[in-house]
Amino acid sequence: MSKSIYESRQWWTVIFILIAAGIIIATVVVSNSFSAKLAQEERSRIEIWAEATRLIASDSPDDMQNMNLILHILKSNTTIPVLVCDENDNVEEYVNIEVPEKGKEQFFRKKTEELKSKNQSIVIKLGDGVNQYLYYDESLVLKRLMMYPYIQLTVVFVFIIVAFFALISAKKAEQNKVWVGLSKETAHQLGTPISSLIAWVEYLKTKDVDGMYLKEMEKDVKRLEIVADRFSKIGSNPDLLPLNINDSIKSSCEYMSTRVSSKVKISTKLSDEPALVLMNDSLFSWVIENLTKNAVDAMEGQGRIIYHVESNAKKILIDITDTGKGLPKSRFKTIFNPGYTTKTRGWGLGLSLVKRIIGLYPGGKIYVKSSEIGKGTTFRIELRKYHG
């Protein structure tokens, strides 16, 4: 079963998003509930205002005794826009509406249609079958209150996005420091035993030691020097020289063929013309070795690996296909994260290292091109072609 510290992080991310979404939904629901209550209160105020309008329009003596109260009610509306129209929608009275000096008739027609669409009209019965119709809009305070949760959510959303990218950038910067620090320290620590081994080889040459053994020892020491050199280049700008990818892949595959199971067959389909890129050969051979080891692990030591190189006018395309276990689509990206591994042992840094090395070069990228469970996986490397 695959193990990755990123899988647990993804679960925590999902939980965090769900909690945040819950808070956002609760905020909107509560705010809308308050807004609805205030809207109902405003309608009640307008209904009272409409009744006061009816009473003042009637010349009933009983009503006239409460004239001060009625006038107070009418004057109390200083925030809610109101239009009072006859049965033909001719405006007879308006409150809290700014009317232009020119084009009043056209303005009132548009305003009446606008208010009709916003709230249900209130009928003012004046008697003798004569009715007036009151149309109104929400007050500016209510409109602002209704918009506030969405403005607040927008601000919070923008803040979360900025904080998220800032955190990602900080993590990447921290990871880069760790990578570079570990790589430099590894290269430094390897330097002392390598120097010692070189001295021992030179010493053994002066003794009666089988030359074949010394030759193999020199190969291993040379290999250790290459490994130390690779680690020392992590985090620094590598020397870029024109490199024929065909030659580099062929050389790396020949090297790996003698160091993997005899049940693993490594083959190449190289381009007919030289596939030139600006690349550091030592680092690129490290990429090929890591991809080969990853494929061998995926095939559990038995199967076939094919390196296929294509060259077009702008790019060099390298497909690495294995006959391993395959990957679900959900892991096409996470497989390159540090810590991702399908083995019980190992740190899961191989593919992450591959991606970092390929990413050092302009236009360089690596991704899972295709994969099928039980049949295998194809990785693709894209590199910018060098034209000299």
Secondary structure, DSSP 8 states (H G I E B T S, - for coil): --B-HHHHHHHHHHHHHHHHHHHHHHHHHHHHHHHHHHHHHHHHHHHHHHHHHHHHHS--HHHHTTHHHHHHHHHH-SSS-EEEE-TT--EEEEES----SS-HHHHHHHHHHHHHHHS--EEEEEETTEEEEEEE---HHHHHHHHHHHHHHHHHHHHHHHHHHHHHHHHHHHHHHHHHHHHHHHHHHHHHHHHHHHHHHHHHHTSS--HHHHHHHHHHHHHHHHHHHHHHHTTS----EEEEHHHHHHHHHHHHHTTS-TTEEEEEE--SS--EEEE-HHHHHHHHHHHHHHHHHHTTT-EEEEEEEEE-SSEEEEEEEE-S----GGGTTGGGSTT-BSSSSS-S-HHHHHHHHHTTSTT-EEEEEEEETTTEEEEEEEEE----
